[in-house]
Amino acid sequence: QVQLVESGGGLVQAGGSLRLSCVASGSIFSINAMGWFRQSPGKQRELVATITRLGNTNIADSVKGRFAISRDNAKNTVYLQMNSLKPEDTAVYYCNMNDGSTWRNYWGQGAQVTVSS
């Protein structure tokens, strides 16, 4: 089993920055890719960024140029660097893992990100 714990959320003004962290523990070798999702009340979860085991990244068009995903293998941690934040970025952000085909059907507490105008 793999446990994922995210942290680093907070309240910032528009134009500010935050870095979210996701620490993985357990059977990490089962992970083919990691991703960051976000969700606002009453809305579907949105995939915003992914990074594969090989290090390839993909960023959603809505945050491209402002967000970046990275990893620290020694710390078993994936990061989401968020710059030039906008009010529409306000959401609960979750990390998740992919086995190569599907995302795990488990969601933790997430990290609340609130961007004021």
DRENTORKOL-3810 file (N, C-alpha, C; in nm, 4 decimals):
REM DRENTORKOL-3810
@n.u->0.0832; n.v->-0.1201; n.w->0.0000; ca.u->0.0000; ca.v->0.0000; ca.w->0.0000; c.u->0.0869; c.v->0.1254; c.w->0.0000
@n.u->0.0331; n.v->0.2320; n.w->-0.0572; ca.u->0.1014; ca.v->0.3599; ca.w->-0.0627; c.u->0.0183; c.v->0.4625; c.w->0.0124
@n.u->0.0843; n.v->0.5380; n.w->0.0978; ca.u->0.0200; ca.v->0.6479; ca.w->0.1669; c.u->0.0718; c.v->0.7794; c.w->0.1115
@n.u->-0.0184; n.v->0.8715; n.w->0.0813; ca.u->0.0163; ca.v->1.0018; ca.w->0.0285; c.u->-0.0350; c.v->1.1089; c.w->0.1236
@n.u->0.0520; n.v->1.2008; n.w->0.1606; ca.u->0.0155; ca.v->1.3085; ca.w->0.2512; c.u->0.0580; c.v->1.4411; c.w->0.1909
@n.u->-0.0397; n.v->1.5287; n.w->0.1655; ca.u->-0.0105; ca.v->1.6585; ca.w->0.1083; c.u->-0.0090; c.v->1.7670; c.w->0.2156
@n.u->0.0664; n.v->1.8730; n.w->0.1894; ca.u->0.0775; ca.v->1.9850; ca.w->0.2815; c.u->0.1222; c.v->2.1087; c.w->0.2049
@n.u->0.1159; n.v->2.2236; n.w->0.2700; ca.u->0.1673; ca.v->2.3463; ca.w->0.2115; c.u->0.0635; c.v->2.4465; c.w->0.1659
@n.u->-0.0648; n.v->2.4181; n.w->0.1874; ca.u->-0.1681; ca.v->2.5118; ca.w->0.1474; c.u->-0.1684; c.v->2.6358; c.w->0.2340
@n.u->-0.2505; n.v->2.7327; n.w->0.1942; ca.u->-0.2591; ca.v->2.8555; ca.w->0.2705; c.u->-0.3392; c.v->2.9614; c.w->0.1994
@n.u->-0.3397; n.v->3.0802; n.w->0.2571; ca.u->-0.4097; ca.v->3.1958; ca.w->0.2033; c.u->-0.3077; c.v->3.2945; c.w->0.1490
@n.u->-0.3232; n.v->3.3318; n.w->0.0220; ca.u->-0.2321; ca.v->3.4267; ca.w->-0.0411; c.u->-0.3110; c.v->3.5261; c.w->-0.1245
@n.u->-0.2498; n.v->3.6401; n.w->-0.1513; ca.u->-0.3090; ca.v->3.7386; ca.w->-0.2408; c.u->-0.2778; c.v->3.7040; c.w->-0.3853
@n.u->-0.3608; n.v->3.7518; n.w->-0.4760; ca.u->-0.3369; ca.v->3.7304; ca.w->-0.6182; c.u->-0.1959; c.v->3.7757; c.w->-0.6545
@n.u->-0.1281; n.v->3.6928; n.w->-0.7343; ca.u->0.0089; ca.v->3.7210; ca.w->-0.7722; c.u->0.1115; c.v->3.6539; c.w->-0.6840
@n.u->0.0681; n.v->3.5983; n.w->-0.5724; ca.u->0.1582; ca.v->3.5328; ca.w->-0.4799; c.u->0.1921; c.v->3.3908; c.w->-0.5208
@n.u->0.2712; n.v->3.3239; n.w->-0.4369; ca.u->0.3187; ca.v->3.1889; ca.w->-0.4658; c.u->0.3009; c.v->3.0970; c.w->-0.3464
@n.u->0.2846; n.v->2.9691; n.w->-0.3752; ca.u->0.2812; ca.v->2.8640; ca.w->-0.2751; c.u->0.3470; c.v->2.7404; c.w->-0.3333
@n.u->0.4031; n.v->2.6566; n.w->-0.2471; ca.u->0.4552; ca.v->2.5278; ca.w->-0.2901; c.u->0.3906; c.v->2.4182; c.w->-0.2075
@n.u->0.3213; n.v->2.3272; n.w->-0.2748; ca.u->0.2597; ca.v->2.2133; ca.w->-0.2104; c.u->0.3544; c.v->2.0942; c.w->-0.2138
@n.u->0.3473; n.v->2.0114; n.w->-0.1100; ca.u->0.4298; ca.v->1.8919; ca.w->-0.1015; c.u->0.3413; c.v->1.7694; c.w->-0.0859
@n.u->0.3843; n.v->1.6588; n.w->-0.1443; ca.u->0.3154; ca.v->1.5310; ca.w->-0.1308; c.u->0.4196; c.v->1.4251; c.w->-0.0995
@n.u->0.4151; n.v->1.3717; n.w->0.0210; ca.u->0.5101; ca.v->1.2705; ca.w->0.0645; c.u->0.4479; c.v->1.1323; c.w->0.0488
@n.u->0.5179; n.v->1.0432; n.w->-0.0187; ca.u->0.4709; ca.v->0.9071; ca.w->-0.0419; c.u->0.5483; c.v->0.8084; c.w->0.0438
@n.u->0.4767; n.v->0.7096; n.w->0.0964; ca.u->0.5401; ca.v->0.6046; ca.w->0.1741; c.u->0.4721; c.v->0.4718; c.w->0.1442
@n.u->0.5411; n.v->0.3614; n.w->0.1681; ca.u->0.4875; ca.v->0.2293; ca.w->0.1417; c.u->0.5484; c.v->0.1676; c.w->0.0175
@n.u->0.4655; n.v->0.0979; n.w->-0.0606; ca.u->0.5108; ca.v->0.0277; ca.w->-0.1803; c.u->0.5220; c.v->0.1238; c.w->-0.2973
@n.u->0.6190; n.v->0.2118; n.w->-0.2901; ca.u->0.6340; ca.v->0.3198; ca.w->-0.3875; c.u->0.6648; c.v->0.2676; c.w->-0.5279
@n.u->0.7235; n.v->0.1484; n.w->-0.5381; ca.u->0.7592; ca.v->0.0929; ca.w->-0.6686; c.u->0.6376; c.v->0.0650; c.w->-0.7555
@n.u->0.5176; n.v->0.0678; n.w->-0.6982; ca.u->0.3956; ca.v->0.0465; ca.w->-0.7758; c.u->0.3501; c.v->0.1722; c.w->-0.8492
@n.u->0.4135; n.v->0.2854; n.w->-0.8232; ca.u->0.3736; ca.v->0.4125; ca.w->-0.8820; c.u->0.4391; c.v->0.4314; c.w->-1.0180
@n.u->0.3575; n.v->0.4569; n.w->-1.1203; ca.u->0.4093; ca.v->0.4895; ca.w->-1.2520; c.u->0.4123; c.v->0.6397; c.w->-1.2766
@n.u->0.3194; n.v->0.7119; n.w->-1.2115; ca.u->0.3148; ca.v->0.8567; ca.w->-1.2246; c.u->0.2454; c.v->0.9158; c.w->-1.1032
@n.u->0.2747; n.v->1.0422; n.w->-1.0751; ca.u->0.2082; ca.v->1.1161; ca.w->-0.9694; c.u->0.1391; c.v->1.2366; c.w->-1.0307
@n.u->0.0322; n.v->1.2801; n.w->-0.9669; ca.u->-0.0403; ca.v->1.3948; ca.w->-1.0183; c.u->-0.0997; c.v->1.4801; c.w->-0.9089
@n.u->-0.1243; n.v->1.6048; n.w->-0.9434; ca.u->-0.1936; ca.v->1.6981; ca.w->-0.8559; c.u->-0.3295; c.v->1.7295; c.w->-0.9163
@n.u->-0.4334; n.v->1.7201; n.w->-0.8347; ca.u->-0.5699; ca.v->1.7539; ca.w->-0.8723; c.u->-0.6170; c.v->1.8699; c.w->-0.7867
@n.u->-0.7218; n.v->1.9378; n.w->-0.8321; ca.u->-0.7840; ca.v->2.0400; ca.w->-0.7493; c.u->-0.9354; c.v->2.0339; c.w->-0.7669
@n.u->-1.0072; n.v->2.0776; n.w->-0.6626; ca.u->-1.1521; ca.v->2.0736; ca.w->-0.6653; c.u->-1.2104; c.v->2.1864; c.w->-0.5817
@n.u->-1.3065; n.v->2.2568; n.w->-0.6391; ca.u->-1.3825; ca.v->2.3588; ca.w->-0.5688; c.u->-1.5193; c.v->2.3015; c.w->-0.5346
@n.u->-1.5879; n.v->2.3557; n.w->-0.4331; ca.u->-1.7199; ca.v->2.3040; ca.w->-0.3951; c.u->-1.8165; c.v->2.3004; c.w->-0.5124
@n.u->-1.8831; n.v->2.1861; n.w->-0.5308; ca.u->-1.9807; ca.v->2.1707; ca.w->-0.6372; c.u->-1.9220; c.v->2.1456; c.w->-0.7744
@n.u->-1.7907; n.v->2.1313; n.w->-0.7853; ca.u->-1.7262; ca.v->2.1094; ca.w->-0.9135; c.u->-1.6523; c.v->1.9757; c.w->-0.9160
@n.u->-1.6260; n.v->1.9269; n.w->-1.0365; ca.u->-1.5494; ca.v->1.8052; ca.w->-1.0548; c.u->-1.4020; c.v->1.8313; c.w->-1.0261
@n.u->-1.3325; n.v->1.7260; n.w->-0.9851; ca.u->-1.1886; ca.v->1.7382; ca.w->-0.9691; c.u->-1.1227; c.v->1.7595; c.w->-1.1048
@n.u->-1.0209; n.v->1.8433; n.w->-1.1061; ca.u->-0.9475; ca.v->1.8766; ca.w->-1.2267; c.u->-0.8022; c.v->1.8356; c.w->-1.2104
@n.u->-0.7499; n.v->1.7634; n.w->-1.3076; ca.u->-0.6088; ca.v->1.7276; ca.w->-1.3079; c.u->-0.5286; c.v->1.8472; c.w->-1.3558
@n.u->-0.4322; n.v->1.8915; n.w->-1.2755; ca.u->-0.3570; ca.v->2.0118; ca.w->-1.3101; c.u->-0.2126; c.v->1.9835; c.w->-1.3492
@n.u->-0.1545; n.v->1.8736; n.w->-1.3022; ca.u->-0.0152; ca.v->1.8453; ca.w->-1.3350; c.u->0.0185; c.v->1.7000; c.w->-1.3078
@n.u->0.1060; n.v->1.6422; n.w->-1.3901; ca.u->0.1524; ca.v->1.5052; ca.w->-1.3698; c.u->0.3025; c.v->1.4976; c.w->-1.3907
@n.u->0.3629; n.v->1.3973; n.w->-1.3282; ca.u->0.5032; ca.v->1.3673; ca.w->-1.3509; c.u->0.5179; c.v->1.2161; c.w->-1.3502
@n.u->0.5850; n.v->1.1615; n.w->-1.4516; ca.u->0.6017; ca.v->1.0178; ca.w->-1.4634; c.u->0.7247; c.v->0.9708; c.w->-1.3880
@n.u->0.7389; n.v->0.8393; n.w->-1.3775; ca.u->0.8542; ca.v->0.7812; ca.w->-1.3106; c.u->0.9834; c.v->0.8239; c.w->-1.3792
@n.u->0.9777; n.v->0.8443; n.w->-1.5115; ca.u->1.0942; ca.v->0.8869; ca.w->-1.5862; c.u->1.1209; c.v->1.0368; c.w->-1.5760
@n.u->1.0258; n.v->1.1115; n.w->-1.5188; ca.u->1.0443; ca.v->1.2539; ca.w->-1.5016; c.u->0.9750; c.v->1.3416; c.w->-1.6038
@n.u->0.8997; n.v->1.2831; n.w->-1.6950; ca.u->0.8246; ca.v->1.3630; ca.w->-1.7914; c.u->0.7087; c.v->1.4327; c.w->-1.7219
@n.u->0.6842; n.v->1.5577; n.w->-1.7568; ca.u->0.5797; ca.v->1.6359; ca.w->-1.6922; c.u->0.4739; c.v->1.6815; c.w->-1.7910
@n.u->0.3540; n.v->1.7031; n.w->-1.7382; ca.u->0.2439; ca.v->1.7574; ca.w->-1.8164; c.u->0.1680; c.v->1.8554; c.w->-1.7287
@n.u->0.1409; n.v->1.9737; n.w->-1.7836; ca.u->0.0743; ca.v->2.0793; ca.w->-1.7090; c.u->-0.0529; c.v->2.1184; c.w->-1.7824
@n.u->-0.1629; n.v->2.1323; n.w->-1.7087; ca.u->-0.2891; ca.v->2.1729; ca.w->-1.7687; c.u->-0.2782; c.v->2.3126; c.w->-1.8278
@n.u->-0.3503; n.v->2.3354; n.w->-1.9373; ca.u->-0.3454; ca.v->2.4653; ca.w->-2.0036; c.u->-0.3856; c.v->2.5794; c.w->-1.9102
@n.u->-0.4763; n.v->2.5511; n.w->-1.8173; ca.u->-0.5258; ca.v->2.6551; ca.w->-1.7286; c.u->-0.4190; c.v->2.7097; c.w->-1.6342
@n.u->-0.3128; n.v->2.6329; n.w->-1.6112; ca.u->-0.2078; ca.v->2.6754; ca.w->-1.5193; c.u->-0.0703; c.v->2.6752; c.w->-1.5835
@n.u->-0.0630; n.v->2.6433; n.w->-1.7116; ca.u->0.0650; ca.v->2.6363; ca.w->-1.7810; c.u->0.1354; c.v->2.7714; c.w->-1.7777
@n.u->0.2649; n.v->2.7660; n.w->-1.7489; ca.u->0.3438; ca.v->2.8871; ca.w->-1.7381; c.u->0.3458; c.v->2.9446; c.w->-1.5985
@n.u->0.2568; n.v->2.8974; n.w->-1.5111; ca.u->0.2501; ca.v->2.9452; ca.w->-1.3737; c.u->0.2803; c.v->2.8358; c.w->-1.2723
@n.u->0.2405; n.v->2.7130; n.w->-1.3015; ca.u->0.2621; ca.v->2.5999; ca.w->-1.2111; c.u->0.3705; c.v->2.5089; c.w->-1.2667
@n.u->0.4425; n.v->2.4419; n.w->-1.1778; ca.u->0.5417; ca.v->2.3437; ca.w->-1.2171; c.u->0.5406; c.v->2.2278; c.w->-1.1186
@n.u->0.5542; n.v->2.1067; n.w->-1.1696; ca.u->0.5595; ca.v->1.9886; ca.w->-1.0852; c.u->0.7018; c.v->1.9349; c.w->-1.0854
@n.u->0.7479; n.v->1.8892; n.w->-0.9711; ca.u->0.8828; ca.v->1.8365; ca.w->-0.9592; c.u->0.8858; c.v->1.7290; c.w->-0.8517
@n.u->1.0006; n.v->1.6653; n.w->-0.8356; ca.u->1.0120; ca.v->1.5589; ca.w->-0.7371; c.u->1.1479; c.v->1.5600; c.w->-0.6703
@n.u->1.1541; n.v->1.5004; n.w->-0.5532; ca.u->1.2780; ca.v->1.4771; ca.w->-0.4817; c.u->1.2762; c.v->1.3303; c.w->-0.4434
@n.u->1.3451; n.v->1.2482; n.w->-0.5216; ca.u->1.3413; ca.v->1.1041; ca.w->-0.5007; c.u->1.3954; c.v->1.0633; c.w->-0.3634
@n.u->1.4963; n.v->1.1332; n.w->-0.3155; ca.u->1.5550; ca.v->1.1009; ca.w->-0.1863; c.u->1.4555; c.v->1.1195; c.w->-0.0728
@n.u->1.3623; n.v->1.2123; n.w->-0.0899; ca.u->1.2630; ca.v->1.2407; ca.w->0.0125; c.u->1.1270; c.v->1.1793; c.w->-0.0184
@n.u->1.1169; n.v->1.1057; n.w->-0.1303; ca.u->0.9902; ca.v->1.0454; ca.w->-0.1733; c.u->0.8790; c.v->1.1499; c.w->-0.1776
@n.u->0.9117; n.v->1.2653; n.w->-0.2336; ca.u->0.8213; ca.v->1.3786; ca.w->-0.2309; c.u->0.8022; c.v->1.4380; c.w->-0.3696
@n.u->0.6778; n.v->1.4732; n.w->-0.4008; ca.u->0.6429; ca.v->1.5445; ca.w->-0.5229; c.u->0.5936; c.v->1.6825; c.w->-0.4833
@n.u->0.6325; n.v->1.7832; n.w->-0.5596; ca.u->0.5972; ca.v->1.9202; ca.w->-0.5295; c.u->0.5121; c.v->1.9809; c.w->-0.6401
@n.u->0.4327; n.v->2.0788; n.w->-0.6029; ca.u->0.3623; ca.v->2.1622; ca.w->-0.6986; c.u->0.3942; c.v->2.3067; c.w->-0.6650
@n.u->0.4791; n.v->2.3683; n.w->-0.7466; ca.u->0.5133; ca.v->2.5081; ca.w->-0.7292; c.u->0.4099; c.v->2.5923; c.w->-0.8021
@n.u->0.3433; n.v->2.6813; n.w->-0.7308; ca.u->0.2370; ca.v->2.7638; ca.w->-0.7862; c.u->0.2774; c.v->2.9098; c.w->-0.7774
@n.u->0.2966; n.v->2.9723; n.w->-0.8921; ca.u->0.3339; ca.v->3.1127; ca.w->-0.9002; c.u->0.2239; c.v->3.1919; c.w->-0.9685
@n.u->0.2287; n.v->3.3236; n.w->-0.9522; ca.u->0.1311; ca.v->3.4132; ca.w->-1.0140; c.u->-0.0111; c.v->3.3649; c.w->-0.9912
@n.u->-0.0415; n.v->3.3318; n.w->-0.8676; ca.u->-0.1713; ca.v->3.2741; ca.w->-0.8344; c.u->-0.2854; c.v->3.3710; c.w->-0.8628
@n.u->-0.3959; n.v->3.3147; n.w->-0.9082; ca.u->-0.5162; ca.v->3.3890; ca.w->-0.9409; c.u->-0.6315; c.v->3.3420; c.w->-0.8531
@n.u->-0.7339; n.v->3.4255; n.w->-0.8325; ca.u->-0.8488; ca.v->3.3827; ca.w->-0.7518; c.u->-0.9115; c.v->3.2527; c.w->-0.8019
@n.u->-0.9119; n.v->3.2290; n.w->-0.9322; ca.u->-0.9691; ca.v->3.1070; ca.w->-0.9868; c.u->-0.8886; c.v->2.9821; c.w->-0.9535
@n.u->-0.7693; n.v->2.9988; n.w->-0.8970; ca.u->-0.6907; ca.v->2.8853; ca.w->-0.8511; c.u->-0.7365; c.v->2.8357; c.w->-0.7142
@n.u->-0.8259; n.v->2.9092; n.w->-0.6497; ca.u->-0.8759; ca.v->2.8701; ca.w->-0.5186; c.u->-0.9437; c.v->2.7339; c.w->-0.5261
@n.u->-0.8984; n.v->2.6397; n.w->-0.4444; ca.u->-0.9500; ca.v->2.5033; ca.w->-0.4461; c.u->-0.8806; c.v->2.4226; c.w->-0.3383
@n.u->-0.9307; n.v->2.3014; n.w->-0.3172; ca.u->-0.8579; ca.v->2.2036; ca.w->-0.2376; c.u->-0.7728; c.v->2.1228; c.w->-0.3342
@n.u->-0.6448; n.v->2.1132; n.w->-0.3061; ca.u->-0.5514; ca.v->2.0440; ca.w->-0.3935; c.u->-0.5168; c.v->1.9077; c.w->-0.3348
@n.u->-0.5239; n.v->1.8048; n.w->-0.4193; ca.u->-0.4967; ca.v->1.6679; ca.w->-0.3785; c.u->-0.3859; c.v->1.6087; c.w->-0.4651
@n.u->-0.3037; n.v->1.5239; n.w->-0.4064; ca.u->-0.2105; ca.v->1.4455; ca.w->-0.4858; c.u->-0.2631; c.v->1.3039; c.w->-0.4985
@n.u->-0.2237; n.v->1.2353; n.w->-0.6052; ca.u->-0.2670; ca.v->1.0991; ca.w->-0.6275; c.u->-0.1620; c.v->1.0264; c.w->-0.7108
@n.u->-0.1756; n.v->0.8953; n.w->-0.7206; ca.u->-0.0822; ca.v->0.8117; ca.w->-0.7944; c.u->-0.1527; c.v->0.7361; c.w->-0.9049
@n.u->-0.0774; n.v->0.7036; n.w->-1.0093; ca.u->-0.1285; ca.v->0.6313; ca.w->-1.1250; c.u->-0.0411; c.v->0.5087; c.w->-1.1485
@n.u->-0.1035; n.v->0.3930; n.w->-1.1728; ca.u->-0.0291; ca.v->0.2692; ca.w->-1.1937; c.u->0.0111; c.v->0.2480; c.w->-1.3392
@n.u->-0.0200; n.v->0.3452; n.w->-1.4238; ca.u->0.0080; ca.v->0.3364; ca.w->-1.5659; c.u->-0.1175; c.v->0.3446; c.w->-1.6491
@n.u->-0.2330; n.v->0.3211; n.w->-1.5853; ca.u->-0.3613; ca.v->0.3240; ca.w->-1.6544; c.u->-0.4674; c.v->0.4046; c.w->-1.5806
@n.u->-0.4726; n.v->0.3913; n.w->-1.4476; ca.u->-0.5779; ca.v->0.4549; ca.w->-1.3700; c.u->-0.5221; c.v->0.5261; c.w->-1.2469
@n.u->-0.5973; n.v->0.6239; n.w->-1.2006; ca.u->-0.5653; ca.v->0.6917; ca.w->-1.0765; c.u->-0.6273; c.v->0.6148; c.w->-0.9601
@n.u->-0.5578; n.v->0.6153; n.w->-0.8461; ca.u->-0.6067; ca.v->0.5452; ca.w->-0.7286; c.u->-0.7343; c.v->0.6092; c.w->-0.6780
@n.u->-0.8309; n.v->0.5240; n.w->-0.6425; ca.u->-0.9594; ca.v->0.5718; ca.w->-0.5937; c.u->-0.9525; c.v->0.5967; c.w->-0.4436
@n.u->-0.8680; n.v->0.6902; n.w->-0.4065; ca.u->-0.8539; ca.v->0.7286; ca.w->-0.2673; c.u->-0.8118; c.v->0.8743; c.w->-0.2615
@n.u->-0.8801; n.v->0.9500; n.w->-0.1779; ca.u->-0.8514; ca.v->1.0925; ca.w->-0.1644; c.u->-0.8362; c.v->1.1274; c.w->-0.0176
@n.u->-0.7272; n.v->1.1940; n.w->0.0142; ca.u->-0.7012; ca.v->1.2340; ca.w->0.1507; c.u->-0.7658; c.v->1.3659; c.w->0.1848
@n.u->-0.7111; n.v->1.4333; n.w->0.2843; ca.u->-0.7662; ca.v->1.5615; ca.w->0.3276; c.u->-0.7416; c.v->1.6732; c.w->0.2273
@n.u->-0.6331; n.v->1.6642; n.w->0.1539; ca.u->-0.5979; ca.v->1.7683; ca.w->0.0595; c.u->-0.5400; c.v->1.8900; c.w->0.1287
@n.u->-0.5031; n.v->1.9877; n.w->0.0485; ca.u->-0.4487; ca.v->2.1132; ca.w->0.0990; c.u->-0.5316; c.v->2.2282; c.w->0.0443
@n.u->-0.5873; n.v->2.3092; n.w->0.1330; ca.u->-0.6697; ca.v->2.4223; ca.w->0.0913; c.u->-0.5816; c.v->2.5371; c.w->0.0441
@n.u->-0.6084; n.v->2.5831; n.w->-0.0767; ca.u->-0.5407; ca.v->2.7001; ca.w->-0.1324; c.u->-0.6461; c.v->2.8059; c.w->-0.1592
@n.u->-0.6310; n.v->2.9212; n.w->-0.0969; ca.u->-0.7243; ca.v->3.0316; ca.w->-0.1151; c.u->-0.6478; c.v->3.1530; c.w->-0.1652
@n.u->-0.6914; n.v->3.2065; n.w->-0.2780; ca.u->-0.6263; ca.v->3.3224; ca.w->-0.3387; c.u->-0.7245; c.v->3.4383; c.w->-0.3377
@n.u->-0.6907; n.v->3.5448; n.w->-0.2689; ca.u->-0.7768; ca.v->3.6615; ca.w->-0.2603; c.u->-0.7485; c.v->3.7564; c.w->-0.3760
@n.u->-0.8510; n.v->3.8311; n.w->-0.4177; ca.u->-0.8377; ca.v->3.9237; ca.w->-0.5285; c.u->-0.7845; c.v->4.0581; c.w->-0.4827
END
